[in-house]
Amino acid sequence: REGHIGKGRKVGVQSVEKALRHVAQKFVLDRRFDPRRTVIGQRDLDLPFQRLLKKYDEEDPAPKPKLAIPVSTVRKIADEYNMSDHHSAVGDLVTVGFFFLLRVGEYTEPQRQRGRRKRTTPLRRKDVKFWKDGVLLPHNSPL
């Protein structure tokens, strides 16, 4: 865990937990008991394992979230990926997928209201519009 073998990188709690789980699965597949549990069918890990993993979790630094792709990439796709109808549709799907999958407020700057905390507005049905042959389709259109 200290990183003596792993090129100086400390092993995180998730790696330890995963390795323990894999070893236990091998034991069970070989028709032996799970070494992490005293009783067969026991739901929780034994207390020493729970305490060890909790200690490791507390020692590990907080994860640093990273954005999958920058907003500028999505904007560039939306603006310039229109060589054909197919490419334009792909660009639209990339944009919709990007905003559908993100956590609210992660990529967008919420508006401030006086005296209130920042609030974000989720994507709403009225924010989505579809066209067919240049005509805006109403929301109650059949598929």
C-alpha positions as CSV (number, residue, x, y, z in Angstrom):
1,R,0.0,0.0,0.0
2,E,2.9,2.4,0.6
3,G,4.1,2.2,-3.0
4,H,7.4,0.4,-2.6
5,I,6.6,-1.9,-5.4
6,G,4.1,0.1,-7.4
7,K,6.6,2.7,-8.9
8,G,6.2,5.0,-5.9
9,R,2.4,5.2,-6.2
10,K,0.4,4.5,-3.1
11,V,-2.3,1.9,-3.6
12,G,-5.8,3.3,-2.9
13,V,-8.5,1.8,-0.8
14,Q,-10.6,0.8,-3.8
15,S,-7.6,-1.3,-5.2
16,V,-7.2,-3.0,-1.8
17,E,-10.9,-3.7,-1.5
18,K,-11.0,-5.1,-5.1
19,A,-7.9,-7.3,-4.5
20,L,-9.5,-8.7,-1.3
21,R,-12.7,-9.4,-3.1
22,H,-11.0,-11.2,-5.9
23,V,-9.0,-13.4,-3.5
24,A,-12.2,-14.2,-1.6
25,Q,-14.0,-15.1,-4.8
26,K,-11.2,-17.5,-5.7
27,F,-11.6,-19.2,-2.3
28,V,-15.3,-19.5,-2.8
29,L,-14.9,-20.9,-6.3
30,D,-12.5,-23.5,-4.9
31,R,-15.3,-24.5,-2.4
32,R,-13.6,-22.9,0.6
33,F,-14.9,-20.3,2.9
34,D,-14.6,-16.5,2.3
35,P,-11.7,-15.5,4.5
36,R,-13.2,-12.0,5.0
37,R,-16.3,-13.4,6.8
38,T,-16.6,-15.7,9.9
39,V,-20.0,-17.1,9.0
40,I,-21.0,-18.5,5.7
41,G,-23.6,-16.2,4.1
42,Q,-22.6,-13.3,6.4
43,R,-23.6,-10.0,4.7
44,D,-21.0,-7.6,6.1
45,L,-17.2,-8.1,6.3
46,D,-15.7,-9.1,9.6
47,L,-14.8,-6.1,11.9
48,P,-11.1,-6.2,11.3
49,F,-11.6,-5.9,7.5
50,Q,-14.2,-3.1,7.9
51,R,-11.8,-1.2,10.2
52,L,-8.9,-1.6,7.9
53,L,-10.8,-0.4,4.8
54,K,-12.3,2.5,6.7
55,K,-8.8,3.5,7.9
56,Y,-7.4,3.3,4.4
57,D,-10.4,5.3,3.1
58,E,-9.8,8.1,5.7
59,E,-6.1,8.2,4.8
60,D,-6.6,8.4,1.1
61,P,-6.7,11.9,-0.4
62,A,-10.0,13.1,-1.7
63,P,-10.6,12.3,-5.4
64,K,-10.1,15.1,-7.8
65,P,-12.9,15.1,-10.3
66,K,-12.0,15.6,-14.0
67,L,-14.3,16.7,-16.8
68,A,-14.7,14.0,-19.5
69,I,-14.5,16.6,-22.3
70,P,-14.4,20.4,-22.2
71,V,-17.5,22.3,-23.2
72,S,-15.5,23.9,-26.0
73,T,-15.3,20.5,-27.7
74,V,-19.1,20.1,-27.6
75,R,-19.5,23.6,-28.9
76,K,-17.1,23.0,-31.8
77,I,-18.9,19.8,-32.7
78,A,-22.3,21.5,-32.6
79,D,-21.0,24.5,-34.7
80,E,-18.8,22.8,-37.3
81,Y,-19.8,19.2,-37.6
82,N,-22.4,19.8,-40.3
83,M,-20.9,18.5,-43.6
84,S,-24.0,16.5,-44.3
85,D,-27.4,15.8,-42.7
86,H,-25.9,12.7,-41.1
87,H,-23.0,14.6,-39.6
88,S,-25.4,17.3,-38.4
89,A,-27.6,14.7,-36.7
90,V,-24.5,13.2,-35.0
91,G,-23.5,16.6,-33.8
92,D,-26.9,17.2,-32.4
93,L,-26.9,13.8,-30.6
94,V,-23.5,14.6,-29.1
95,T,-24.8,17.8,-27.7
96,V,-28.0,16.3,-26.3
97,G,-26.0,13.4,-24.9
98,F,-23.5,15.6,-23.3
99,F,-26.1,17.8,-21.5
100,F,-28.2,14.8,-20.6
101,L,-25.4,12.9,-18.9
102,L,-23.8,15.8,-16.9
103,R,-24.6,16.6,-13.4
104,V,-26.6,19.8,-13.0
105,G,-24.3,22.8,-12.5
106,E,-21.1,20.9,-13.3
107,Y,-20.6,22.5,-16.6
108,T,-23.1,25.4,-16.5
109,E,-22.8,28.5,-14.5
110,P,-25.9,28.9,-12.3
111,Q,-27.6,32.3,-12.0
112,R,-27.4,34.1,-8.7
113,Q,-30.4,35.5,-7.1
114,R,-30.2,38.3,-4.5
115,G,-29.7,36.9,-1.0
116,R,-30.0,33.3,-2.2
117,R,-27.6,30.5,-2.8
118,K,-26.8,29.6,-6.4
119,R,-29.5,27.6,-8.0
120,T,-29.4,25.8,-11.3
121,T,-32.3,25.0,-13.6
122,P,-32.5,21.4,-14.8
123,L,-33.2,20.7,-18.5
124,R,-36.9,20.9,-19.0
125,R,-39.2,19.5,-21.6
126,K,-39.9,22.9,-23.0
127,D,-36.2,23.4,-23.5
128,V,-36.1,20.6,-26.1
129,K,-37.4,21.3,-29.6
130,F,-37.6,19.0,-32.7
131,W,-38.0,20.0,-36.3
132,K,-39.0,18.0,-39.3
133,D,-38.5,19.5,-42.8
134,G,-38.0,22.9,-41.3
135,V,-41.3,22.8,-39.3
136,L,-41.2,22.9,-35.5
137,L,-42.9,19.8,-34.1
138,P,-45.2,20.2,-31.1
139,H,-44.4,18.2,-27.9
140,N,-47.6,16.1,-28.3
141,S,-46.6,14.8,-31.8
142,P,-46.7,11.1,-32.2
143,L,-43.5,9.2,-32.6
